[in-house]
Amino acid sequence: MRYGVSGSGFGNGGTDGGLGDEWGVRAARSRALAVLRVRGRALGAAILPAAVAVVLYAGEVTGHFTGTGWATARVITTVLAVVVLLAAAAVALVVSRARPAVTPTVELTETAAPDLHRLVRDLADRLDVPAPSAIALTPDCDSWLEDRSHRAHGRAAVPAGAGPVLVIGSPFLWWMRVGELRAVLAPVVAGTGPSADPDIAAARRFVRGLDAAVAVPDEPGLDPLRRFGARGVGRVARLLLRACGNHAAEMERGVAAAGSERAQAVDQETRIVAQEQVGLAYAGWDRLLTRVALPAWRMGRWPSRLDAGVVSALTELSRRDRLAEGFSSRLGERPACDLLEEPGAVDEAASLLAARLFHGGPAEAGPDWAPVDWSRYPEEVVDRKWRADAARLHDVLDRLSTAADPEAPEAPTLTRVLTHLTAPQDRPSTPPAPPEDDDLPVVPPGAEAAAEARAEAPAHARPEHLAAEEEDGHETEGRDEQEHEAEIDAEDEDDVRNPAADALAAALSAQVAREDAEREARAAAGATAGAASGAAFTGPDGPWPLAPLLPPRTGRDLLADHVTALVCCAAVDTTGAVPGLDWLDGPALLVDGARAADLGPRVLALVEEGDPAPLRAWLSTTGVRPEKPVRLL
């Protein structure tokens, strides 16, 4: 369970109205007592039937409750008390034994990072709070405290009463300087003080146990009877969570306010700069994962130096963004990764963990899941990705052409795609001529005058404002109809603008969807097997869920990506172009040492409008031979 002050929310101190950290702790303790009162009421409700039964039996002994009616009441109350006590014992047992979720991390022992441990201890001494019991890294731009004292955590558990574990985002260590990291961690480490309060600690244990009990019915390996009982326990746990949820949230806000207020006295000059670096690190990390790491993961490769890559990505971002000017000058100061004994080994472990968390990759390297160095990335990832996309595009074209003409196999050339996507030019460019006078319907003499007279008569019969409103309504309705017809015409024009591209995009989307479904099925099977053996990551709802890095793409987006990949393959095969790596945009084509940034709009003109002229001009200028077959994967 995460709690304390998050690194990404750093710098929110002073919002408590200047009441100080004593007020924050007092507010947190008050809410913790409210949570414990919910637990006390639940316990009281569980023992209430037993207490009533004891009173009835005492009345029988003293001679006050005698007779058949009292005897029946004692029997009913006794049975009810036994049932309620057994149910309460089952709930308490499940809550106490349920395993709270633990964030997957890379552990940093004292031997692996002595300087970092020393920095954290010195920071705790300055803040006058207990030091965290351990330090771990997570492949995320955030920092928090996490309680791992539960015995069900196994090897990841820390001794009871030893304090929470400090979890640090690994990109912070590589991008931030030592002073900036200290300023970011100050409000987080300050949260260990309230964590030592007995009431707050007890309330947190109770909430963590309820949260873990809710997920027990979804655990694999339960027989039907145990799963039925676990569902009943889960309902009770949800009821108690709803009763104390608001108090628990306010308790954590009080702890955060106390930690932030206490940290105000630490490194005040670097707090603003450090806060800016948190946002910048998040932006660069997101681009690195989605644009650079994800293509490699899909090719069965995982970059082994992601955190080192984030430095290159953020440096490039600082160079391109004039608002980030001056950030790169910080690189002359001591980086926080120098606090580690072996930064390369820690970076590799964090990179593999990121691949497992965000893509569901295996836990160990293998033939189909190998690490890749940044120097080998263009050859092992970019070139293979382009050729795999080109092969998929031609495979879909082969199936479409076979359905239309079984005796028309074609070589995998760029010319074939250009011809297929070129829009036909035989559509009428002028609107149809108006009908001749002979084609118009015959109107009886005097009919038009009679209609006008009838329309004028009702207009005079109604009040002026009603007539004006009706006239305005007709005008508005007419304008709406015209606008609606224009939108329909525009949509129809867009739909038929390049029907060949639409058909190819639909077939390509179906093929990609099938491949993604197969990959997700393999990942799910591996996660299920790992969960059964205890080797997979598990969250509060079963196997750790994968975080989607990219939004779903449209069919035309997929088609444009595949056509671009084919163009890049043709450029590499027929010219001196080479695959390259852009730290912010991922795979890139380098022509004469420079990135071909003008290729995208030309491919879109072909896909969207069926116009091959811009792309053919680029091919001619670059020297690419579109008629030559490309080498596929």
Secondary structure, 3 states (H helix, E strand, C coil): CEECCCCCCCCCCCCCCCCHHHHHHHHHHHHHHHHHHHHHHHHHHHHHHHHHHHHHHHHHHHCCCCCHHHHHHHHHHHHHHHHHHHHHHHHHHHHHHCCCCCCCCEEECCCCCHHHHHHHHHHHHHHCCCCCCEEEEECCCCEEEECCCCHHHHHHCCCCCCCCEEEEEHHHHHHCEHHHHHHHHHHHHCCHHHHCCHHHHHHHHHHHHHHHHHCHHHCCCCCHHHHHHHHHHHHHHHHHHHHHHHHHHHHHHHHHHHHHHHHHHCCHHHHHHHHHHHHHHHHHHHHHHHHHHHHHHHCCEEECCHHHHHHHHHHHHHHHCHHHCCCHHHHHCCEHHHHCCCHHHHHHHHHHHHHHHHHCCCCCCECCEEEECHHHHHHHHHHHHHHHHHHHHHHHHHHHHHHHCCCCCCCCCHHHHHHHHCCCCCCCCCCCCCCCHHHCCCCCCCHHHHHHHHHHHHHHHCCHHHHHHHHHHHHHHHHHHHHHHHHHHHHHHHHCCCHHHHHHHHHHHHHHHHHHHHHHHHHHHHHHHHHHHCCCCEECCEECCCCCCCCCCCHHHHHHHHHHHHHHHHHHHHCCCEEEEECCCEEEEEECCEECCCHHHHHHHHHHHCCCHHHHHHHHHHCCCCCCCCCCC
